[in-house]
Structure formats: structure tokens, C-alpha cells
């Protein structure tokens, strides 16, 4: 499985831990909070793909995922800052 196996596993564990936080009861806040680790997991997986993957189409997709998800995380964090629970 080479070196990318452990990195991908860590990304999945990190994502599940982040998504395991208690619910606030506010569906908007909970959505925003849950999406951050979900996106971070996608970014970690995409970085692993760029490090170890060879397929040009998947590498392009990984680069697009990193850019899009980082922007969404920033938006979610801004939204949460304006809606403290």
C-alpha cells in the first residue's frame, strides 16, 4: 500500500473525531461546525493524492478540492464567528 495508506487513514480518523462533537441544537451552527472537519478531511486526502498519486486527472481534481474546500472552511469560520453559540 506504500506510504499513502497511513496518511489517508489519519485523515479519516481526524475527520471522524471532528464530526463527533456534541450537537448545539441549532441546525445551522451544527452544519457549519460539522462541515469544517469534513472539508479538512477532504483537503488532507487531496494533499495525500498530490504527494503520492500519479494520475493527472485526479491530481487536477485534488488541487481544485484543496482550493475550494479551504475557501469554504474560511466562509464557515466567518459565519460561526458571527453566530456564537
ABEGO torsion letter per residue (X at the ends): XEAAAAAAAAAAAAAAAAAABBBAGBAAAAAAAAAAAAAAAAAAAAAAAAAABABAAAAAAAAAAAAAAAAAAAAAAAAAAABBX
